[in-house]
Amino acid sequence: MRRKGWRWLAVCLSLLVFILIAAPVRAADPPAPAPENPVNADGWTFQIPLFNDWITNYGFLAQPNDANLVQGVPLRISMLTTMSSGLSLLGHTGAKSVSRVIVRQALNSMMWVTNPGPKITLSQNEPKETITADFGVAQTAGINFYQFTIIYTDGTQIYSRVVKVSISPKAISATALNPQTTTPTIFWGQTADITPGLTPANSTAQIAWAMPPGGGNLGTIMPPMGLATQYNSAIPALTDSLIANNPAGFPVNIPITAKNADGTTVQNTATITVGGLTPQAVVARENFTYSPAALNPATFPAGMTPSYQWTVMDSNYQPVTPAGAVTNQATFSWTKVPNNAATYYFLQLTITFTDGGGHTLKWQSNDTILQVVDPPPYLRAVPNMRFQLFRDNAYTLPTAEDLNAAGGTTLAYQPDTGQPANTFDGNTQGFIRVDGDHWTLSLAASPFTNRTTGDVLTVTPTLHLVWANGQAAVPVDGTNTVLVHNQTDNFAATLSTDSTLYIPQTAQVPGGTYQSQLTWTVTIAP
């Protein structure tokens, strides 16, 4: 017996190994905690003219700044406050000032605890106080959040914004800047916060801010270094060209430079438009209201009440007293704005802030243009017209014999006395109305056509239209004829029964009703 054998085929299997290597991903930043205490409104200072005395209000003049640092470098956070509140007299420096600073730190972005480590340095320069918190060398990579409590000698406490400090194990270069402003349009005397818009956001590049070259009269930047700054605009005189010659506001271009650890730089410009008002337009004799966008929103100086004063000027910058205008509210309004020879006015707004002691601060706008335009003329009502013979004190239909008279035939205008209204198009009472300024009215009448047979009258009749203080002859051949020329105000008239239709001698006229299409045209005239 023969046995079957099995032959084994050895198969070599190649194993394919796929190795997935995860690219390093930067962990998401922890969310910023809500402030432990409500952030105070900014403080303010105002020097009394001709004296070295100051009016101040408690608050920050420059909030503490965020920071992106490399591990192992010193961490110092500075801020600027007012020294006190009220009247600060020469020789009384320090009578009321900052006595203590508490640094609160958020643990895990939730629980606030006191950080006793920072060394606090106070530097007085009446009426301002510079505060520096020195945390020593940044040792641990990560993100921390702080809020500062400033305590004055009289017990008053103010609270800063929440500050974010990001510490990286190595330098991170900036690749782009996309600056952002909290208020891209402001008044003269107002401030605006600016951030650089770093890419990447945790770049450790040093950020430097500056006023534009030759812009010393435009205001100041504070602080000149850091992840945010504040532009404090100047207050020019009302006659200054910055106010008078910039109806859309003056763009202030603030240079920003990010310097990386390897010496490379990235640059951009933040633009803030200073003035607060933009050109406006209104139709003559219509109502006008204007609420500047720069006021919504706007943060007013703490502890002060605003009042508003709008000034209306003619084309020579001379103030005028506009009837029907409200000039003491945030929103300017003017009832039935009149036109003038120049067809425009100038508008200017001054906002005065007053505290309980009667001390004042001001914001000023630019002089913007209020352009007054005439309304386009509007053709409101034109008539249909019917003509018949009028003899023996009655209207009768003309016959072919009448039209064949040697001297032609004159038909009389017959208004419809039963028509109930006269302020619409195609009325039958002969009513004409045009609203507007600087316009011309004309009329074209197409040749008369038999409505049944389509026959066209072979002669050219003439419409002789009569109204109070006016008359016009219109050939019924499609020619455009001016009725009212260069009118400068509204117009309303009713055709007189003295209006006529003259038809030259016409032989062999087919019977029926003849119709002409009237085309009324109103055009803007100089």
C-alpha positions in Angstrom: 0.0 0.0 0.0 1.4 3.2 -1.0 1.1 6.2 1.3 0.6 9.7 0.2 3.1 12.1 1.4 2.7 15.8 2.2 5.0 18.4 1.0 5.1 21.5 3.2 5.7 24.7 1.6 7.5 27.1 3.9 6.1 30.6 3.5 8.0 33.5 4.8 5.7 36.3 6.0 7.1 39.8 6.0 5.7 41.8 8.9 5.0 45.5 8.2 5.5 47.6 11.3 3.8 51.0 11.3 5.3 53.4 13.8 3.2 56.5 14.6 5.2 59.3 16.0 3.2 62.1 17.6 4.3 65.6 16.9 4.8 67.7 20.0 1.6 69.7 20.7 1.7 72.8 22.9 -0.8 72.3 25.7 -3.7 74.7 25.8 -3.2 77.6 28.1 -5.3 77.4 31.3 -8.3 79.7 31.2 -7.8 83.1 32.8 -9.7 83.3 36.1 -12.3 85.9 36.9 -10.9 88.8 39.0 -11.1 88.1 42.7 -12.0 91.7 43.2 -13.7 94.1 40.7 -11.2 95.9 38.6 -11.2 99.7 39.3 -11.8 102.3 36.6 -8.6 104.2 35.6 -7.5 107.0 37.7 -6.7 110.5 36.4 -4.6 113.5 37.1 -5.1 117.2 36.2 -2.6 120.0 36.8 -4.1 123.3 37.9 -3.0 125.9 35.3 -0.2 128.3 36.5 0.3 126.3 39.7 2.2 123.2 40.6 -0.9 121.7 42.2 -2.8 118.7 41.0 -6.4 117.3 41.1 -6.3 113.5 41.1 -8.5 110.5 41.6 -7.6 107.1 43.0 -6.8 104.6 40.3 -4.3 103.1 37.8 -2.7 105.4 35.3 -1.0 102.3 33.7 -2.2 98.8 34.6 0.2 96.0 35.3 1.2 94.3 32.1 1.2 90.6 31.0 4.6 89.1 30.5 6.1 86.2 28.4 9.5 85.3 29.9 12.2 82.7 29.4 12.9 80.6 32.4 15.8 81.9 34.5 15.4 85.7 33.8 14.1 88.2 36.4 10.4 88.7 36.6 9.4 92.2 37.5 5.9 93.7 37.1 5.4 97.4 37.2 2.3 99.6 37.3 1.5 103.3 37.7 -1.1 104.8 40.0 -2.2 108.2 41.3 -0.7 109.0 44.7 -4.1 110.1 46.2 -7.4 111.6 45.4 -8.5 115.2 45.6 -6.3 118.3 45.7 -2.6 117.6 46.0 -0.7 120.7 47.0 3.0 121.4 46.5 5.0 120.4 49.6 2.5 117.8 50.8 3.9 114.8 48.8 3.1 111.6 50.7 0.4 113.0 52.8 -1.8 110.4 51.1 0.0 107.8 49.2 0.3 104.1 48.6 1.2 102.3 51.9 0.9 98.6 50.9 0.6 96.3 48.0 -0.9 92.8 48.2 -0.2 90.2 45.5 -2.9 87.6 45.0 -2.2 84.6 42.9 -4.8 82.2 41.3 -4.0 78.5 41.9 -5.2 76.2 39.1 -7.0 79.3 37.7 -9.6 79.1 40.5 -8.5 79.7 44.1 -6.9 83.0 45.0 -4.1 83.0 47.6 -1.6 85.6 48.8 1.9 85.4 47.3 4.2 86.9 49.9 7.3 86.5 47.8 7.5 89.6 45.6 9.5 92.6 46.9 7.5 95.8 46.5 9.2 99.0 45.6 7.3 102.4 45.7 8.6 105.4 43.8 6.7 108.8 44.2 6.7 111.5 41.6 3.7 113.7 42.5 1.0 113.1 41.6 2.0 109.6 40.4 3.4 106.6 42.1 5.3 103.8 40.4 4.9 100.4 41.9 7.2 97.5 41.0 6.8 93.9 42.2 10.0 92.0 42.0 9.4 88.2 41.9 13.1 87.3 41.5 14.2 84.9 38.8 11.5 83.1 37.0 12.2 79.5 37.9 9.3 77.3 37.0 7.9 77.0 33.4 4.2 77.5 33.2 1.5 80.1 33.4 0.5 82.1 36.5 -2.2 84.7 37.0 -2.0 87.6 39.5 -4.2 90.5 40.8 -2.8 93.4 42.7 -4.4 95.2 45.6 -3.2 98.7 46.2 -3.9 100.2 49.6 -3.5 103.9 50.4 -2.6 105.5 53.7 -6.3 106.4 54.2 -7.4 102.8 53.8 -8.7 103.2 50.2 -8.1 100.0 48.1 -8.0 99.7 44.4 -7.7 96.5 42.3 -5.8 95.8 39.1 -6.7 93.7 36.1 -5.8 90.1 36.1 -2.2 89.7 34.9 -1.0 86.7 32.9 2.6 85.6 33.2 3.8 82.9 30.8 7.3 81.3 31.5 8.8 79.2 28.8 11.9 76.9 29.1 13.5 78.5 26.1 13.2 81.6 23.9 10.3 81.7 21.5 10.7 84.0 18.5 7.9 86.3 17.3 7.0 85.7 13.6 4.2 88.3 13.2 2.4 91.2 14.9 -1.2 92.0 14.4 -1.9 94.9 16.8 -5.3 95.3 18.4 -6.8 98.5 19.9 -9.7 98.5 22.4 -11.0 101.8 20.9 -9.8 102.4 17.4 -11.4 105.9 17.3 -11.1 108.2 20.3 -11.4 111.9 21.2 -8.5 114.2 21.8 -7.7 113.8 25.5 -9.0 110.2 25.6 -6.8 107.1 26.0 -6.7 103.8 24.2 -5.2 100.4 25.1 -3.1 98.5 22.5 -1.9 94.9 22.4 0.7 93.7 19.9 -1.2 90.6 18.7 1.9 88.3 18.9 2.3 85.2 16.7 2.8 82.9 18.5 1.0 84.3 21.5 3.6 83.0 24.0 6.5 84.6 22.1 9.2 85.8 24.5 10.3 88.6 22.1 10.7 92.0 23.7 8.0 94.5 22.6 8.9 98.1 22.2 6.3 100.9 21.6 6.9 104.4 20.4 5.2 107.6 19.2 5.5 108.2 15.5 8.5 110.3 14.4 7.7 114.0 15.0 4.6 113.1 16.9 5.5 114.7 20.2 2.4 117.0 20.0 0.1 114.0 19.6 0.4 112.5 23.1 2.4 109.9 24.9 2.8 106.1 25.2 2.9 104.4 28.6 4.6 102.1 29.2 7.1 102.0 26.3 7.9 98.3 26.8 5.6 95.3 27.4 2.8 93.1 26.0 0.3 96.1 26.1 0.5 99.8 26.3 -1.8 102.8 26.5 -1.8 105.7 24.1 -2.7 109.0 25.9 -3.8 111.5 23.3 -3.0 115.2 23.7 -5.6 118.0 23.9 -4.8 120.5 21.1 -6.3 124.0 21.1 -9.6 124.3 19.2 -7.8 126.4 16.6 -5.1 123.8 16.1 -4.9 122.3 12.6 -5.3 118.8 14.2 -8.8 119.8 15.2 -9.8 122.0 12.3 -8.2 120.3 9.2 -9.1 116.7 9.8 -12.9 116.2 9.3 -12.5 112.4 9.5 -10.1 112.5 12.4 -6.3 112.3 12.5 -4.7 108.8 12.2 -1.9 108.3 14.8 0.4 105.5 13.6 2.2 103.9 16.6 5.3 101.8 15.6 5.7 98.4 17.3 8.9 96.4 17.3 9.3 92.8 18.6 12.9 91.9 19.2 13.8 88.2 19.3 16.5 86.6 21.3 18.5 85.9 18.1 18.5 89.6 17.2 15.9 89.4 14.5 12.9 91.8 14.7 9.3 92.0 13.5 7.6 95.3 13.1 4.1 96.7 12.5 2.0 99.7 13.2 -1.1 100.2 15.3 -3.3 103.0 14.0 -5.7 105.0 16.2 -7.9 107.7 14.7 -8.1 110.7 17.0 -11.0 113.1 16.7 -14.1 111.1 17.4 -16.4 112.7 14.7 -16.8 111.6 11.1 -18.4 113.6 8.1 -22.2 113.4 8.0 -24.8 114.4 5.5 -28.4 115.5 5.8 -31.1 116.4 3.3 -32.1 120.1 3.6 -35.1 120.8 5.8 -35.1 117.3 7.2 -34.3 116.3 10.8 -30.8 115.1 11.7 -29.4 113.2 14.7 -25.8 112.2 15.3 -24.4 110.0 18.1 -20.6 109.6 17.6 -19.4 105.9 17.5 -16.5 106.9 19.7 -18.9 107.3 22.6 -20.2 103.7 22.3 -18.5 102.3 24.3 -16.3 104.8 26.1 -14.8 104.6 29.6 -15.2 107.9 31.3 -12.8 109.1 34.1 -13.7 107.5 37.4 -15.8 109.6 39.7 -16.6 112.2 37.1 -19.8 113.3 35.4 -19.8 114.2 31.7 -21.5 117.2 30.1 -21.7 117.8 26.4 -21.4 120.9 24.3 -21.8 120.8 20.5 -20.7 123.8 18.4 -22.1 124.4 15.0 -20.0 126.6 12.7 -20.4 128.0 9.2 -17.9 127.5 6.4 -15.6 130.1 7.9 -15.5 128.3 11.3 -17.7 131.0 12.8 -20.2 129.7 15.5 -23.8 129.9 14.6 -26.9 129.5 16.8 -29.0 126.9 15.0 -32.7 127.1 15.7 -34.2 123.7 16.7 -30.9 122.1 17.6 -30.1 120.2 20.8 -26.5 120.9 21.6 -26.1 119.8 25.2 -26.6 116.0 24.9 -24.4 113.1 23.9 -26.6 112.8 20.7 -26.7 116.0 18.6 -30.1 116.7 17.0 -31.3 119.4 14.6 -34.8 119.9 13.4 -35.3 120.8 9.7 -31.7 121.6 9.0 -31.5 124.7 6.7 -29.1 124.9 3.8 -26.6 127.7 3.4 -24.6 129.2 0.5 -21.6 126.8 1.2 -24.0 123.8 1.5 -22.2 122.6 4.6 -21.6 123.3 8.3 -18.8 122.2 10.8 -19.6 120.3 13.9 -17.4 120.1 17.0 -18.0 118.4 20.4 -16.4 119.1 23.7 -17.0 116.7 26.6 -16.3 118.2 30.1 -16.0 115.9 33.1 -16.6 117.3 36.5 -16.1 115.7 39.9 -17.9 116.5 43.2 -15.4 119.3 43.9 -16.1 121.1 40.6 -12.8 120.1 39.1 -12.9 119.4 35.4 -11.2 117.4 32.6 -12.0 117.7 28.9 -12.2 115.6 25.7 -12.4 117.4 22.4 -13.4 116.3 19.0 -12.2 117.3 15.6 -14.2 119.7 13.4 -16.2 117.5 11.1 -18.4 118.4 8.1 -22.2 118.3 8.1 -23.0 118.3 4.3 -26.4 119.6 3.5 -27.9 118.4 0.2 -31.0 119.5 -1.5 -33.6 116.7 -1.7 -34.1 115.3 -5.2 -37.2 116.8 -6.9 -40.3 114.6 -6.6 -43.1 114.7 -9.2 -46.1 114.0 -7.1 -49.1 114.8 -9.3 -49.8 115.3 -13.0 -53.2 115.5 -14.8 -55.0 113.6 -17.5 -56.7 116.1 -19.8 -59.9 116.0 -21.8 -60.8 118.6 -24.5 -64.2 119.3 -26.2 -65.9 122.1 -28.0 -67.4 124.7 -25.8 -70.2 126.7 -27.3 -73.6 127.9 -26.3 -72.3 127.6 -22.7 -72.0 123.8 -23.0 -69.4 121.2 -23.8 -70.1 119.2 -27.0 -68.1 116.7 -29.1 -66.5 118.1 -32.2 -67.5 116.8 -35.6 -65.5 116.1 -38.8 -67.0 119.3 -40.1 -65.6 121.2 -37.1 -62.1 119.9 -37.7 -62.3 120.8 -41.4 -63.0 124.4 -40.6 -60.7 126.7 -42.6 -59.2 128.3 -39.4 -58.9 125.1 -37.5 -60.7 124.3 -34.3 -60.0 125.3 -30.7 -61.2 122.8 -28.0 -61.6 123.8 -24.4 -60.1 122.0 -21.4 -62.8 120.2 -19.5 -61.8 119.3 -15.9 -63.7 116.6 -14.0 -65.3 118.4 -11.1 -66.4 115.1 -9.5 -62.9 114.0 -8.9 -62.5 113.7 -5.0 -58.7 114.2 -4.6 -56.0 116.1 -6.4 -52.7 114.8 -5.0 -52.1 111.9 -7.3 -50.8 111.0 -10.7 -53.3 111.0 -13.5 -55.8 113.1 -11.8 -58.6 114.7 -13.8 -58.7 118.0 -12.0 -55.7 119.5 -13.7 -53.6 119.4 -10.6 -49.7 119.6 -10.9 -47.4 119.2 -8.0 -43.6 119.0 -7.7 -41.7 118.9 -4.4 -38.0 119.9 -4.1 -35.5 122.6 -4.9 -33.7 123.5 -8.2 -35.7 121.6 -10.8 -37.2 122.0 -14.2 -40.5 120.5 -15.4 -41.2 119.6 -19.0 -43.9 117.9 -21.0 -44.0 115.9 -24.2 -47.3 115.0 -26.0 -47.3 112.2 -28.6 -49.3 112.6 -31.8 -53.1 112.0 -31.4 -54.0 108.4 -32.3 -57.5 107.0 -32.9 -58.0 104.5 -30.1 -60.1 102.2 -32.3 -58.5 102.4 -35.8 -55.0 103.4 -34.9 -55.1 106.3 -37.4 -52.8 109.1 -36.5 -53.9 112.7 -36.9 -52.0 114.2 -39.9 -51.7 117.7 -38.4 -49.8 118.9 -35.3 -52.2 120.3 -32.7 -51.0 122.6 -30.0 -51.7 122.4 -26.2 -52.0 125.8 -24.7 -51.8 125.2 -20.9 -52.6 128.0 -18.5 -52.2 128.1 -14.7 -51.8 130.8 -12.1 -48.7 132.8 -13.0 -47.8 130.6 -15.9 -48.6 129.3 -19.3 -46.9 127.2 -22.0 -47.6 126.0 -25.6 -46.8 122.3 -26.2 -46.9 120.9 -29.8 -48.6 117.5 -29.9 -45.8 115.8 -31.8 -43.5 114.3 -29.1 -41.4 117.4 -28.7 -40.3 118.0 -25.1 -41.3 121.5 -23.9 -40.3 123.2 -20.7 -43.2 124.3 -18.5 -41.5 125.5 -15.4 -37.8 126.5 -15.5 -35.2 126.4 -12.7 -37.8 126.4 -9.9 -36.2 126.9 -6.4 -38.9 125.5 -4.1 -42.1 123.4 -4.1 -44.6 123.9 -6.8 -48.4 123.3 -7.0 -50.8 124.6 -9.6 -54.1 123.7 -11.2 -54.7 124.1 -14.9 -57.1 126.9 -15.7 -60.3 126.3 -17.8 -58.6 128.8 -20.1 -56.4 126.0 -21.3 -57.1 124.9 -24.9 -56.2 122.4 -27.6 -55.9 124.0 -31.1 -56.2 121.6 -34.0 -55.3 122.9 -37.5 -57.7 122.3 -40.4 -58.0 118.5 -40.9 -59.9 116.9 -43.7 -61.3 113.4 -43.7 -60.9 112.6 -40.0 -62.2 109.1 -39.1 -64.7 109.2 -36.2 -63.7 108.1 -32.8 -61.8 109.0 -29.7 -58.3 110.3 -30.2 -55.6 110.0 -27.5 -52.2 111.5 -26.9 -49.7 110.0 -24.4 -48.3 112.7 -22.0 -44.8 112.3 -20.6 -44.0 114.6 -17.7 -40.3 114.9 -16.8 -38.8 116.7 -13.8 -35.0 117.2 -13.9 -32.5 118.6 -11.4 -31.6 122.2 -12.5 -28.7 124.3 -11.3 
